[in-house]
Amino acid sequence: MIKTIGLAALFVLVCLNFSCGFTLQCGSISSGPMNNISLDELRNNSDHWNEWENAEALKNKVKQLANVSGTYHDYIENEYDCNDMAVDIWNMLEVSEPVPIQSIIVVGNLDEEKESFEDCNHAWLVILNKPDGGVVTIYALEPTNTEIYKYTGTDNSSTAKYFEGFFYEKPSDLRTDLGDRW
């Protein structure tokens, strides 16, 4: 029992310690998805990071594309909802011009902390940016209303829940883990 608690505590500490001045929390270790991105992969794989010199310009481009998506799609519960909207915007960012914008699909539960995968009931996007030698900027995009939240490093901020959850590189990985749940 003590060994299990020690390993669980170590796992939580690893999940909480995310470099570049920002922490993301993993969900429960009791059960979880198989195709999500680990925090180490997210942190260390430059394919997940944008390199925009002007973070505000990146934010504006993301907002512009999200608004276009919102113009053509309405939230319809159990038909076209948060995960569909997140995937749609993910794709628009992926093919944006003049350069693709990398984003990560996140699933979680905005009403819970350290939720299990089974308790996840919402999807959104996270956009990571670090220009060469520049400052890290991290945004979350709420696909249902196109609001963008900037990571502030404050765990008790009203938007902190957008910076934890289960992270997906691409929609097919998300769909494989979600199956018929949503």
N, C-alpha and C positions, 0 to 999 in steps of 0.2 A: 504494500500500500504506500509506504513512504517513498519507494523508488518511483512509483507511478506519479505521485504528487510532485516529486522533484523534476521528472521529465516534463510534466505538464507546465510547471512553473518556468522551466528553461525555455520551452516552446513559446510561452506567452511573452517572456522577456525578449526573445529573438524577434517576435512579431512586432513588439512595441518599439524596438530599436531600429529605426530606419534612417539611414544617413541622409545627408543633404538638408538637415534641419527640419525634417518632417516625419511624423510618425503615422503609420497606418496600423490598425489593429486587425488581427486575424479573427475569424469566428471561432467557435468552439472546436476543440480538437476531438470531440466525441465521435463525430461523423462529419463527412464533408464531401465535396465534389472531387472528381478525379482529373479534370481538365483545366483547372484554374492555374493562374500564374502565381508562383511563390514570391514572397517579398524580395528574396535575394535576386531572382530573375528579373523582377520589375526594376529593382535598383541598379543592377549591373548590366542589363542589356540595353545598349544605346538605341536599339530599334524601337524602344517604347518612348523615347524622349525626343521632343522637338528641339530645334536649335535656333529659335527666332530671337534675333537681337532685341526686338521690341515686343515685350510680353503683352503690352496693351493692344498692339496691332493683332497679335495672335488671338487674344480674347475677343476683339471686335470681329475678326474673321469667323471664329467659332460661333459667335452670337448671330452673325449674318446668316450663316448656313443653317443654324438651328431654326431661325425665324422662317426661312424658306420652307423647311420641312413642316413647321407648324402651320404654315399657310395652306398646305395641301393635305394635311392629315389632322383628324380630330381624334382625341382620346375616346375610345369606346371600350368600356370594361369588358374583358374576356374576348374581345375581338381584335382590337388594335390598341394595345395599352403600353405601359412603360417600357417593357422589354422590346416590343416592336419598334417603338419610337427611338429607343437608344440604338438599336441596330441600324435603323434608317439613317440616323444622324452620323453614326460611326462610319457608314459607307460613304456618305457625302463628304465627310472630313478626309477619308482615305483617298478619294479621287479629286480633292480640291486642287485648284490651280492658284498660284504658279507651282506650289509644292504641296504634296500630301501632308495632312496634319494627322499625326499619330494620336490615337486615343485608346483608352482601356475601358472596356465595359465592366461595370461593377454591379453586383447584386448584394443586397443586404436588407436590413429592416431598420428604417429610420426611427422606429419607436423603441428599439432595444439596443443594448450594448453587448458586444461579443456574442452575437446571435449565432445559432447553429445554422447550417445550410438549409435545414428543413424549415426554419423560421423566416428565411428570406422571402420578402414579398414585394420587392421593388428593384428597379434597375435604373442606372444612370451612367454617365461617362466621367472619366477623369482624364485630364490633359496635363502632361508633364512637360516642362520646358526648362532647358538649361543651355543657354548659349555658351560657346567656347569661352571659358574664363569668366562667365557671367553668373548672375544670381539665379537660383532655382525659383521658379514660379509654378504653382500647381493650382489648377482650376477644376471644379466639378461643374458639370452641366446637368441640370434637371430637365430631362427631355419632355416632361408633360407640360411645362410652362416656359421653357427655354431660359430660365434663370441661370446665371453663372455665379458661382461662389469661389472666392479665392481662399486658399488654405492660409490660415493665419498662425498656426502652431498652437492655438489655444484649444485645449480639449473641451472646455466648457462653453465654447461659442455655440450659437444656435445652428451653425452649419457643420459642426465637427463630424457628425454622423456620415456626411457625404465622403469622408476620407477614410472610411474603414469598410470592410466587407470582403467579398470574394472577387478576384480580379480575372478578367478574361481578355486575351489578346485578340480573339476573333469570334464572330457570332457562332460559327459551327461548334466551337468548344463549349460555349454557353448552352447552346441547344442540346448538345449531347448530355451535359450534366442536368439540365432542367427536364429533359424528356417531355412528358405530357403535363407537367405541373402547371404551367401557365398557358 
